[in-house]
Amino acid sequence: MVGLNELSATEIARRIAAGETTSEAVVTDCILRVEAREPDVRAWEYLDPEHAIAQARAIDAGDNRGPLRGVPVGIKDIYDTVDMPTTHGSPIYAGNRPAIDAAAVATLRGAGAVILGKTVTTEFAASNPSKTRNPHNIDHTPAGSSAGSAAAVADKMVPAALGSQTAGSVIRPAAYCGTVGYKATFGILNRRGLAAQAESLDTIGDMTRSVDDLALLTAVLTCRTPPLTATLPGRPPRIGLCRTHLWQELDPAAVEATEDAAARLGEAGAEIREISLPEHFADITQIQWTVLAVEAGRAYAHEWNNHRDRLSEKMAAVFELGWNTSDEDYVAALQFGERCRADFNTAFEGIDMIITPSAQGEAPKGLDWTGDVRFQTMWSFLRVPAITLPTHTGPNGMPVGNLFVGPPHGDWALFDNARWAETVLIGS
């Protein structure tokens, strides 16, 4: 028998609205799963079962008929939560209690969601590994920085969780852990109460187990009326197969997964054509790192000045790089980003979405590295929407994802087109 914790957010919302189950029953199943698996997976920074059940009972007894009524959601521990600590993955903020919820958290609550708990983040959502492990094999990294959110959703502890991405922090952990992951177009989701790392790159994202769930959460977060039934595009999409400048550095499993997915989508009716990106896009990773370091250093001036001894060596090195980068170099990096975005819009003409590998391959073995971020950095720098689907399995039995990318502000068309691809590649 399938536990309620294994259902999608969309199905949970439907069953609760229809009176077929209760939020308390769903939350109880989620907590039982956490209790069974958390010693190995370590996805949660904070979870109070009694508080979670109290929220669920209040929803069941109340008059909130929002689209997320009773659905449990995990929150990455860089979002402010008024009733739970927000520690940012740092000892500097141990026990920190915000005065109000982050905008995204407050919006989810208003729609009837139960905030199950806070999921583990890497230190200040950067690259220093966290305690979380990959639920498919705990000897492998879950990636970062939204490690806990990806692992919790993949391990069926919670149907959905908020993450965030500055370089690769939604797409890579979703790909490594085998969830559906979404990075929104930069700026369309309100970031108030989300700890800043790089203000020109930080983007809210979601981890779920279906594209329908992504659309449901995003509709709530953008104050839209969620669709009552799944929608598909009026015709199979026009898909650009993008072999980026990093193609030769991919693991064979990632190459095979993308080529196989493109072939199957073509057989199902999609128009597939290869597209090329300008040569200077090969410089994006280095230049994006300049932007990230400068903006992170400025954002964490207080921590740098007052708690330097409590920063990890990796985090301190990022801040130091930022402080030592000239403003002229920073401005040049921003201008390079504007040029790339204009060039990308040209490259996108005549297609509906891009398919490309989500990550280098399977999650690497070991817990002292979160994986190669270069395969996601481009899409963050370009500020475009992207959805990773867990379409394949690699030679070590670990998930391998494919990334579907839309044009700026093409999020809703991307949901429809990615839903079509999900149906073809994974099944309905």
N, C-alpha and C positions, 0 to 999 in steps of 0.2 A: 504494500500500500504506500502511495506517495505521501510523504509528510507535507504539511502545510508550508513548511519552510522551503520546500523544493519548488513551490509554485512561483510563477512570474508575478511581478507587481501588478500587472494588468489583470491577471486572473484572480489574485487576492482581492483587489478592489471590486471586481465583478461579484465574487462570491459574498463578500461582506454586504455589498449594496443589495444583493438579492436575498439576504437573510440565510444563506446557506452555511455560513460560519461566522465567527466573531473575531474581532481583533485580538482579544485575549487568547483565543485558541492559537492564532497564528504566531503571536509573540511568544507564547509558551513553547511552541515547537522550535522557534528560532533559538530561544535560550537553551533548550535541551541540546540542540546541535552545537551551540557554542561550548557548553559544558563538556561535551564529548570530545571536541576537536581542538579547543583552544590551547591545551597544553602543548600540542605539536605545532599548530599553525601560528599562534601568537598574533592574531590579527587585530586585537582590541587593546586600546590604551585605557579606555574607561567603559565599563558596563555595569550598571546596577540593576539586577533582574527585578527587584521589587519596584523600582521607579518605572522601569519599562512596562511592567504589567499594570501599574497604576495608571499610566498614560492610556494604555489600551482599554482598560475598564472605563475610564472617563469618556473615551471616544464612543465605546459601545453604548454608554448610558446617555450620551449627549445628543444634541441636535445638529452636529456638524455633518453635513452630507457632501463634503468636498470630494473631489475626484480621487484623492488619496486616502479616503476615510479608512483608518485602521491599518494602513500599510506600513510596516516597519522599514526604516531607512537608517543606514549607517552614515556617519559624518566624519570626514577626514579631520584630524585633530589640529587643523590650522583655521577652522571656522569657529567663530565665537558661539558659545552656547551658554545661555543664562543659568541653566540647571545642571551643568556638567563642567568639569575643568577643561580648559583649553591650554595645552602645554607646548604646542608647536614642536614636539619631538626634542625638547631641550630642557636640561635641568634648571635652566634660568627661570623657566615658567612653571615649575612644579607647583601644583595646587592652585594655579591661576584661575580665578573665577570672573569671567566677564560680566559686565552689568546688563548687557542685552544680547539677543541673538543676532548673528549675522543675517543679512537680508535674505539670503537663500534659505537658511534654516527657518527663519520666521515665515517665509512664504510656504514652505513645505508643511509646517505646523498648521498654518491657516487653511491649507487644503485637506487637513485631517490626518497627516502622517504621524506615526509614532517614531520619535527619535530614539532608536534602540540603544545607541551608545556612540562613542568616539573611536574611530579606527586609527591604527598606527600610521604615522607619517615619519619620514626621515627628518633629520634635524633641519628645521626651517624649510622643509620641502625641497631640500637640496640632495646631494649625492652620497652623503655618508650613510652606509647601510643601516637599516632598522633591525629590530628583533624578529620581524615577521618572516615566515618561511612559505615557500610555494606549496600549496595544498596537494598538488599532484605528486610531488616528491620533496620532502622537507629538507633534502640536502641541496636543493637548487634555489637560487634567488627568486623572489617574487617581483624583483625590480623595485624602483622607487620613482617618485616619492609617495605616490598613492598606494603603497604596498598593502596596508591593512584593508583598504576598501576593496581592492581587486581580490585579495585572498578570501575575504569574508563572503563576497558575492559568489566567487567560484566554488567555495566549499559549502554553499547553501546555508550559511549562517544567517543571511539576510538577503532579500531579493534585490535590493538596490542600495547604492551608496554614492555619496558625493566624493569627487576627487578634484584635483586641479592640475593644470599643466602650464609650465613655463618653458620647458624644453621637450621632455618626453614623458611626463609623469602620470598621464592617463593612458596613453596608447601603449607604452611598453609594458607596464604591469598588467593591463588588460590582456595583451597578447601573450605574455608569459604565463598568466594564470588561467587563460582560456575563458575570459568573459567577453561580453560585448562592451565596448568602451567608446565614449564620445567626447571629443573636444570641440566646444562650440566655436563659432566665429568670435574672434576677439571683441569683447565689449558688449555682446548682446545680453549677457547675464550679469546681474548686478553683483559687484564684488565687495560691497560694504561689509565689514566684519570678517573678511578673508585676509589673513596675514599676507602682506605684500612681499614678494621677492623681487620681481622686475615689473614695474608698473606698465611698461609698454608691451609686455608679453604674457603676463599672468591671465589665465583663462579658466573658468569653471568647467568641469566635466562630470560625467556620470559613469558609473559602472552598473551594468544590469545583465540580464540573461537573454534579452531579446531587443530588437530594434523597436518594437511596439512600446516596451518599457521606457526606452530613451525618449520617444515621442511624448509619452505620458508625463514624465518628469519635466521635460523641457516646456511642454505646454503650461504646466503649473508655474514654472519659474518665469515664464514670459507672459503670464496672465492671459493665456489663450484658453478656449474651451477645448479640452482634449477630444480627439475623435472617438466616436462610440464604437466604430469597427475599424479594422485594419484597412489601409488603403494601399493600392499599388499604382505605379505610373500608368498612364494611358497606353504606353507602348514600351517595349524593352528599351532600356537606356543605351545611349551612345557612350561607350567606355573607352577611355584612353589608357592603354597599358604603358606605365611610366617606369622605364629602367633608368633610375637616377644615376648620378656619377658614382654611387657606392655599389652598383650592381655587382661588380667583380668581387666585392668583399663580403657578399652574403654567404651564409651557409647554404649548402646544396638543398637542404630541406625548405628554406624560404624561397629559393628560386623555383623549385618544383611546385611548391604550393601556389605561387602566383601564376605560373604558366598554366598549371592545371585548372585553376579557378577561371582564368581568362578564357581558356578553351571551352570549358563547360558553360560559361555564361554566353559565349558565342553560339554554341550549339542550341542554347535555349532561346536564341533570337536577338541577343544584344549585338549591336554593331561594335566590333572591337578594332581599334587601330592604335598603333604605337605612336607615342608622342615623345618629343625631346624637349628638355628644358635648356635654357641658355647656359653656356659654359661657366659663366661667373657664379652660377648657383652652387658650384663646388666650394665656394668660399663662405657659404652661409654659416656653417658650424662655427668656424673661427670667429666670424664677425658677430654672430649671435651671442657668443660667449662674452665678448667685450661688453655688449649691451647689458647682459644679465649681471655680470660682475659689478659694473658701475652702479646699476640701479639697486642691486642687493646691498652693496656697501653703503649707499646713501640711506636705504630703508632701515638698515640695522645699525645706524650710527650709535644709538644708545647702548646696544649690546657690545659693540666694538669698543666703545670708550669705557664702559663700566664693568663688563663681565667677560673680558677677553680670555681670562683663564678658564672659563667654563664653556668655551667653544671648542669643538673638535678641530684638529689640525686642518682637515679638509675645508671646514667652514671658514676658519680664520684665513686660509689661503685665498678663498674666493673674495672675501671682504678686502683683503690686502691688495689683491689685483685690482679691484674696483677703485680703491682709493689712490692707487698709483697710475691709473689710466688718465690721460689728459682729457680735458673737456673737448678739445679739438678732435681727438680720436673717437670719442663717444658720439659727437655730432656726425662725424663722417660715417660711423656705423649705422646711425639712424637713417641717414640719407641713402645709404646702400640698401637698407630695408625697403624704403619707399620705391627705389628703382626696381628691386626684385618683385615687389607686389604688382607694379605696373606691367612688367614683363610677363608675370604669371597670368595675368588676365588675358593677355594676347595668346599665350600658349594654350589657354583653356577654350578658345573659340571652337565651336562645332562639336563639343562633347558635353555630356551631362555630369560625368564624374570620372575620376581617375582611380585605377586600381594599381597598387604598389605594395611591397611587403611592409608589414607592420613593424617588424623588428629584424635583427640580423638572422634570427632563427629561433630555436628552442631556448628556454631559459638556461643560462649557463649553470654548471654545477659549482657550488660554493656559495658562501654567504658574505664574503668580504668585498663584493662588487655587485652593483645593481644592473650591470649590463651596458651595452654600447648605446649611447643616447643619440648618436649621429643620424640614425635612421628615422627619427621622429622630429629632430630639431627643425628641419626645413619647414614643416607644416606649421609649427608654432611661429616661426619667424615670418611666414607669409600670412599669418592670422586667419587661416581658412578653416572651415569645419571639416572634421575627419571622424570616421567611424571604423573601428577595427572589429572584425568578425572572426570567431574561432573556427576557421574552416577546415583545418588540417591537423594532423598529428605527425610529429617528427620521429626519427629513428629510435629515440630514447623514450617514446611514449608520452612526450610532453606536447602541449598545444603549440601550434604555429598559426599565426593570424594573417589575414589580408586586410589591408587598409584601403578604405574608400574615401576619397577626398572630393569635396565640392568647392564651388567658387565662393568668394566672400559673400556672406549673408544668404547663401543658398542652402541653409540648414534644413528647411522643410522639404525641399526637393530632394536633398540628400537622404533624408529619412525614407522617403518613398522609394528611391532608387536602391538604397541599401537594403530595404525590406524585400524588394524583388530579388536582389542578389542572395540574401539570407534564405529565401524560399528555394532558390535553385540549388545553392551549395550546401545548405544544412537541412532544409525541410521546414515546413510550416509548424 
